[in-house]
Amino acid sequence: MSENSFKAFTKELKTQFSILGSFIAIFWIIEIIDQFFFNARLDYFGIIPRNITGLRGIILAPFLHGDFTHLIANTFPFAILGWLVMLQNTKDFFTVTLYSIFFSGMGVWLFAQPNSITVGASGVVFGYLGFLLLRGYFQKNAPSIALSLMVVFLYGGMVWGVLPSNPHVSWLGHLFGFIGGIVAAKAISETHS
């Protein structure tokens, strides 16, 4: 690797960590403020199904968490899977994030139990998972296929999270986020071809 290539690589890596770090810092700052100053009342800005006011939650819910345990459970997979999404192209992260937020949020808004409130970044995390698992299928190149197989091996068990199991976990958010990630994988593969 030439010196210029190495500099470009390290610059890109710094950019990727800066993007992920910024998102994670926002998650944590909001949760600290919510817990210590608002007594968890910011969660009311989450997704409220079939309620016009609840539509704002589609954008806001990924930045809100029920408590610190919930936030910790989302932080590590968000960081790892988010970085894997960036591996081929850092811009893919923003595309996949937007698709995942939209699909996850709309799925919850349309189909979740009435009078419920959904918060958390897990829909986005499952979007990253869907994207990474299907990227190889849509792009049909060796690096994408290798990455998809690695994600199957390391995170394939997460797929069960798209099924109803725990009534306190939004499996709908997971399912529709996963679908959003798959749609993003197809859309990105079409723009790269």
N, C-alpha and C positions, 0 to 999 in steps of 0.2 A: 504494500500500500504506500503510495507516494505521500509526501508531506502535505500536499494540497488536499488529497483525498482524505487523509486523516483529519485535517483541520475541518473539512466540510462535514465529515462524520461526527466529530465531537460537537460542532456547532448545532447540527441537527438533533443530536442527543440532548443537548442543553435545552433546545427549544421544546422538545417533547416533554422533558421533565418539568420544564417551566409551565407548560400548558396543564399537565396533570396536577402538578403541585398547586396551581391557581384554583382549579376546580375543587380539589380536596380541601384547600384552605377555606374557600367559600363555604363548603359544607360544614366544616368545623366551627367557623366563626358564627354562622347563622345558628347552629345548634347550641353553642355556648350562650349566645345572646338570648335565644328562646328559653333555655332552661333556667338561666339565672336572672333574667329581667322580665320575661313574659310568662313564666310558669307554664310553658309548653303550649301557649295559646296561638302561636304562629302556625301550628298545625292546621288550624281552621282555614288556612289559605291553600290547603291541599285540594285534591279532586273530589268534588261532591257530585255524584252521578245525577245526570239529567236535570241539573240545576244550572241556569244560565250563569250565575255568579261562580259556580263551581268550575266553569271552563277555565278560569284563571289558573286553577290548580294544574292544568296540563303543563304549563310552563314552570310554575313554582314548586310543584310537588317533588321533583328530583332533588331540590335543594333543601328540603325539609325532612326531618327524621323524627320518629316517635320518641326516641331517647338515645343516650350514648351507645347502648348495646346495639341498637338498630344501625346507628351510624358506623360503628366499628365493623359490623357484619357486611356493610356495603363498601367501606373504604378500600379494603385490600383487593377484592375482586375488581372494583372499579379501576384501581391503579394498574393491576397486572393485565387485565383484559383490555383496558383502554390503551395501554402501551403496545400490546400486540396488534391492536387495530392500526396503530400508527406505523408499524414496521415498514411497510412498503411505501406508504405515502402519508406524511403527517396530516395532510388535508382530509384524508379519509376519516379521521377521528371526528371532525366537525360534522361531516355528512352523516355518518352512522349515528352520532349522538342526536342530531336533529330528527332523523327518521325514528329512532328508538323512543325519544320523548313524545313525538306526535302519535305514533301507533300505540304505544303503551297508554298514554294519557287518554286518547280517544276511546280505546277499548274499555278502559276502566269507567270513563264517563258514560259510555253507552250501556254497559252491561253489569256493572257492580251493583251490589245491594243498595236500595234507596237509603238515604239518611246516613250513609257511611262517609268516611273521609279517608282518602288514600294519600300517603306521603312516602317518600323514599326514592333512592336512586336505583333500586333493584330492577326496575323496568329497563333502565338504560344498560345496566350490567347484563341483563339477559339479551338485550339488543346486540351488545358486543359479542356475546356468545353465539347468537344466531349468525351474525356476520362472519365470524371467524370459522365456524363450522362449515358454512356453505360457500365461503369465498373461493376455496379450491375448486369446487364443483363448477362455479360460474366462470372463473378466470382461466381454468384449465392450463395453468403453468406450474412448473415444478415447485417454486418457492411457496405459492399459495396452497398447493396441495399438501406440501410438507407441514406448513403452519396449521392447516385444518386438522391433519392427523395428530399433530402434537397437542392441539387443543382438545381433541376427542380424548386422547390419552390422559391429559391432566385435569380437564374440567367436564368431561362427558357426563359424569354423574349429576351435574347441575341441571341437566335437561329435565329431570323429574320435577323440578320446581315449577314447571308450566302446568302441572296438574294440581287439582284441589287436594290439599292435605291438612293444613293448619288454618282454621278459620280467621286467625289474626294476621295471616300473610296473604297479600294480594296476588294470588296465582294468575288472575286475569292480567294484571300489570306485567307479570313475567311472560305470560303467553304472548300478549300483543307486542311487548318489547322485543321478544324473540322474533316474531313475524316481521317487525320493523327492521331488525337487523338483516334478515334474509332479503327483504325488499331492497335494502341499501346495498347488499352484496351484489344483487342483480344489476341495480342501477349503476354502481361503480364499475362493474365489469363491462357494461355497455359503453361507458364513457372512455374506458381504457383500450377498447378494441378498435 
